C-alpha cells in the first residue's frame, strides 16, 4: 500500500541536478496522482533546490541554502 500521507509536511524540498533526465523524472512525479494528493503540494510549498548547492559543505553553499529558504 502507498504511504504517501507520511510524506506530508510543512515544506517539501526536491533535489535536482538540473539535467534533462532529472527534469523528465520531476515532470513524471508532478503528473502523478499521488503527488497531487500531498497537502504540501496543494499548498504550493514544494520547492526544487539545486542538489550540488544543498549537499556542499562550505560557507558559500550555506548562504545559498539560506537564500533558497527565503
C-alpha positions as CSV (number, residue, x, y, z in Angstrom):
1,X,0.0,0.0,0.0
2,X,1.1,3.5,-0.7
3,X,2.1,5.5,2.3
4,X,2.2,8.9,0.6
5,X,0.5,10.6,3.6
6,X,3.6,10.0,5.6
7,X,5.5,12.4,3.3
8,X,3.3,15.4,4.0
9,X,5.0,18.1,6.0
10,X,5.3,21.9,6.3
11,X,7.6,22.0,3.3
12,X,9.0,19.6,0.7
13,X,12.4,20.2,-0.9
14,X,13.3,18.2,-4.0
15,X,16.9,17.9,-5.0
16,X,17.5,18.4,-8.7
17,X,20.7,18.1,-10.7
18,X,19.1,20.3,-13.4
19,X,19.8,18.0,-16.3
20,X,17.4,16.5,-18.8
21,X,16.9,13.2,-17.0
22,X,16.2,14.9,-13.7
23,X,13.7,17.2,-15.4
24,X,12.0,14.3,-17.0
25,X,11.7,12.5,-13.7
26,X,10.4,15.6,-12.0
27,X,7.7,16.1,-14.6
28,X,6.7,12.5,-14.2
29,X,6.5,12.9,-10.5
30,X,4.5,16.1,-10.7
31,X,1.9,14.4,-13.0
32,X,1.5,11.5,-10.6
33,X,-1.9,11.3,-8.9
34,X,-0.1,10.6,-5.6
35,X,2.0,13.8,-5.9
36,X,-1.2,15.8,-6.3
37,X,-2.7,14.3,-3.1
38,X,0.1,15.8,-0.9
39,X,-1.2,18.8,1.1
40,X,2.2,20.4,0.9
41,X,1.9,20.3,-2.9
42,X,-1.6,21.6,-2.9
43,X,-0.5,24.5,-0.7
44,X,2.4,25.3,-3.1
45,X,5.1,24.6,-0.5
46,X,7.1,22.1,-2.6
47,X,10.4,23.6,-3.8
48,X,13.0,22.4,-6.3
49,X,16.5,23.1,-5.0
50,X,19.9,22.6,-6.5
51,X,21.4,19.3,-5.4
52,X,25.0,20.4,-5.6
53,X,24.4,23.5,-3.5
54,X,22.4,21.8,-0.8
55,X,24.9,19.0,-0.5
56,X,28.0,21.2,-0.4
57,X,29.8,21.9,2.9
58,X,31.1,25.4,2.6
59,X,30.0,28.9,3.6
60,X,29.0,29.9,0.1
61,X,26.7,26.9,-0.2
62,X,25.3,27.6,3.3
63,X,24.4,31.1,2.2
64,X,22.7,29.9,-0.9
65,X,20.7,27.4,1.1
66,X,19.6,30.2,3.3
67,X,18.7,32.3,0.3
68,X,16.6,29.4,-1.1
69,X,14.7,29.1,2.2
70,X,13.7,32.8,2.0
